[in-house]
Amino acid sequence: VGSRLVPSMRLRSLALLLCALAAGAHTAGALRAGFAHRTAPPAWRARRVLASVQGPSGGRGDGGRLTIGGLAAAGALETGYLTATKLAGSAPAFCTNAGACKAVLEGPWSSVGGVPLSAAGLALYGTLCLAALAPLAARGRVSDDALRHMDVLSTVVLQLGSTAAAVFSAFLMLLLATTLHAPCVLCILSAAISTCLFAVTWNANIVPDRTAAVAYSASCAVLTSGFALGVYLLASGAPQMAGASVEESLPFRPPAIETSSSPEALRLSQRLGAQQARMFGAYWCSHCLDQKEAIGKEAMSHLPYVECAKDGADSQFPLCRQLDVPGYPTWEIGGGGFPRG
């Protein structure tokens, strides 16, 4: 009998021990929930989110923040480079089709109010990088209360910023495919970075409250879509705001040349005409207009101009695509093809 009672008593003791552990865990969880509820001001929902955040202050979620910081840093480097080439008026050196990248950077949708969109991307990527890594760097250097506030603010910034980057990148890819028809590899890379940023932010549960995360992303997506639509309409209406008539702007025509040709420019146009030279450009290309103004209206009237923009007046887009015009402006002299870098 004694041998039969010993296992039974052992099993009973083990069951009691497990019940005690479960009860203790439940009690500890209830105490933590009650403490979080008491310390959460009802007017600030972010405090409730903070109660379930286990980010830099707790050591959890560091991997997600480090990944986001790395992606944002890569995006900042790329958009910074694009901004520099945009301001310098040069073609990107790291693009397999530099002409296509340059065409996108010089297009009517490449800037808003004189500010390059790549510069806005640089600011957004920089903000996301700071929001992801600042709480990690501040751990142990600031008070716990300050770190908790930094956690809350950074989670909201990351959710909103990654959503804005992904939505606006989707708009740019749609524009690239349907309007610009230019295979800009660097632009596609930037869109891929933005998409990965949003995916990592969502999968890492940066905002643990899924309802709040959905609300943040949905509202930001609506606002970003409205901004993208405004950019499109503003750029599409550029010829009208520049003083062109409706007939001239549909389809779009290059701006009129206002300068008169010098004797040297006239002699140059005669030599170019003798070599059957022609200029390939786009109505929105600022460097094309600069060259036309330098040559003058009288000399340019003797030189053939080929419009490569698909929505431009007298467009010869299929010809430009067939000849693989590397960028705008491009001159073909003597039918010898185009110089390649």
N, C-alpha and C positions, 0 to 999 in steps of 0.2 A: 504493500500500500504506500509505504514511504517513497518507494522509487517512482510510483505513479503520480504522487502529489508534487514532487519536486518540479517536473516540467510544467505542470499546471500552474504552480505558484510563480515560476519564472515567466511564463506567458502573461499571467495577470499583472505582474510587476512591469513587464515591458509595455503592456497596453496602457497602464496607468501613467508610465513615463511619457509615452507618445501623446496621450491626452493632455498631460500637463504642459508639454512643449507647444502643442497646438493652441491651447488656451493662452499661454504666455505670448505667443506670436500674435494672436488675435487681439489681445489686450494692448500690446505694444503698438499694433497698427491703429487701433482705435484712439490711443493716446496721441499718436502722431497726427491723425486726421483731425482730432479735436483741437490740437495745438495749432495746426495750419488754419483751421476754420476761425479760431479766436484771433489769430494774428493777421487775418486777411481783411482789410478794409473793404466793405461791400462796394464802394464807389470805384474801386480800381480792380477790374477783373484780372489784370496782369498778375496781381498777387496770388490769385488762385492758380494761375499757370505756374508761377514760381514755386508753389508748394510741391508740384510734381516734377519740376525741372531738376535733373541730376546732371548738370553740365559741368563747366570748369571747376566750380567750387567743390563738387563732389568727386571729380576725377572721371566721371562717366561722360560719354559723348565727345571726348577729346578727339577721337579718330575722325568723326564727322566734321568737326570744326577745322581740324588740320587739313582735311581733304578740300573743304570749301575754301579755306585760305589759300591753298596751293592753286586751285582752279582760278580763283579770282585774281591771284597774282599773275598767272599766265595770261588771263584776259586783259589785265592792265598793261602788261608788256606789249601785247599785240595791238591793242587800240592806241596805246601811246605811240607806237611805231607808225600806225596808219595816220594818226593825227599829224605827226611830223612830216610824213610824205605829202599829206594833203596841203599843209601850209607851205611846203617847199615847192609844190607843183611837180614833183618827180614821181616816177612809177615805182611801186614797191619792188624791192630786189628779191624778196622771198616768195614771189607768186609765180606759179608755173606759166600763167598767161598775164604778164605784166600789163599789157594793153587793156585787158578786160578789167583788172583791178583798178587801173588808172581811170578807166571810163566810169566805173562805179563811184570812185572817190570824187570825180569832177561832175557827176550828174546833178540834176536839179534837186534830188532828194538826199544829197550828201550833207546838207547843212540846214540849219533853222536859224533865221535871224543873223546870219553870218557866223554862227557857231557850228563847227563840224560835228556831225552826229558821233563820229569816233571819239571826240573829246568828251561828249556826254557819256559814252560808254566807258571811257577811261575813269571818269569821276565815279560812275556806278560800281565798276569793278574794284576801285580803290576803297570805296565805302564798305563793300562786302568783305574785302580782305581784312580791313580794320575791325569790322564787327565780329568776324570769326575768330581772329587771333588775339584781340585786345584782352578779353577776359582771361585767356590762358596766360598771357604775359603778366597780367595784374595779380595773379594768384600769389598770395603771400606778401604782396607789396602794399595792398590796400586793406581796409577793414572789411569784415564779413558783410556788413550792411551795404557798403559801397559796391562790393563784388556782386551781391545779389541784385542790386539795381542795375549794374552793368549787364548781368546775365539776361534780365528781363528785356532791357532795351535792345540788346544785340539779337535776341531771338526774333523779335518783331521786325527788326531791320533786315535780317537774313531772309525771313519768309517773304516780306514785301519785295525786297530787292531782287531775289532770285526769280520771283514770279514776273516782275517787270522785265527783267532781262530776257527770260524765255519767251514771253508774249511778243515783245518788240522784235526779237530776233526772228520769230516766225513771220511777222509782217515783212521784215526785210527780205527773207527768203522767198516769200510770195512775190514781192516786187521784183526781185532778181530774176525769177523764173518767167513772170508774165509780162514784164515791161522792159527791163533793161537787157535781158537776154545776154548776160555776160557771166561767164563762169569764173567768178571771183573766189579763188580758193581760200584766201585769207578771211573773206567775209563768211564763207561756209564754216571755217574753223572757229570763228568767233561765235557763230550760232550754236555750234556743237558744244562749246565751252558753257554757254548760257544754259543750254538744255541740261547738261550734266550738273551744273550748279543747282538747278531746281530739283532734279532727281535726287541728288545727294541730300539736299536740305529736307526734302519730304521724307525720304527713307530713314534719315537719321533722327527723325522725330525732334527736330530742333524746337518746334512748338509742340509739346506733348499733348495738349488739348486739341484733338483732331477737329472738333467743331470750330474752335477759334482759328486753327490753321486754314481750314476751308474758307472761313469768312474773310480772313486776311487775303488769301490768294484770289478769291472771287472778286472782291472789291478792287484789288490792285489790277486784276486782269481787265476789268471794265474800264478803269481810268487809263490804263496803258493803251488799250485799243482805241479809246477816244483820242488820245494824244497822237497815236500813229495815223489815224484817219485825218486828223488836223494837219499833220505834216504832209500827207499825200495831197490833200486839197490845196494847201498853201503852195506847194511846189508845182502842182498842175496848173494853178492860176497865175504863175510867175509872169508869163508873157502878157497877160491882161494888165497886171499891176505895173509892168514896165511901160505900158502905154500902147501896146499892140492892139489892133482891132480884133474882133471875134473871128473874122474871116482869115486874118493872118495867123491867128493862134491855133486854129483847128484846120488842118494839122499845124504843128508848131514850125515856125520859120526862124532862121538865125537872125539876130539883131542886125539892123542896117549898119553898114560901114560909114562912118562919118568923116574920116580923115581923107585928105587929098594926097595923091601920089606925088612923090618927089621925082625929079628926072632920073635919079639912080634906080628908083623902084620901077619906073617905066621901062628902063633898059633891061632890068632884071626880068621883068615879065616877058619881054620880047625873047630873051634867051631861053627862059623856061618854056615859052610857047613853042619855040623852034624844036625843043626836045620832047614835045608832047607831054609836058608835065601836068599833073592834076593833083588837087588837094582833097584828101579824105578827112571828114570831120563830122561833128554833130552840132545841132542847133544850140545845145546847152553847154557846149565846151568853151570855157572861158579862155583857154590858151589858143583855141582856133580863132576866136575873135581878136585876141591880141595880135596874132600874126596878120590877120586881115587888115587891122588898123595900121600896122607897121608898113604894110605894102601899099595900102590906100585903095580907094574905091575904083579909080580909073584903071590901075594896073590889074586889080582883081577881076575886073570885067572881062579881061582877055584870057583868064585862066579858068579852066573847068574846075568846078567844086562838086564833090560827091557827098551827098547827105547820107550818113550811115545810121542815124537814129531811126528806129522802126516807125515811130510816130511823127517823124519830121516831114516837112513838105518836100515833095519830089524825092521821097526816100528811095535809096538803092540798097536797102539793107541786105537783100540776098547776095548782091555783088560783093559787098564788104565782107560778108560771111564767107563767100566762096574764095575770096582772095586772102582771107585770114588777116585782115588789117590789124596790126598789133596795138594800135592806140590812136588817140586823136590829139593834135593833128598829125597826119602822115602824108608825106608827099611821094608820089610815084613819078619818077623822072626817066624818060626814055623807055618805059615799059620794063625796067630792069628789076622789078620787085621792090621789097621793102628792106631797109637795114634792120638786122636783128641783133639784140644784145647778147 
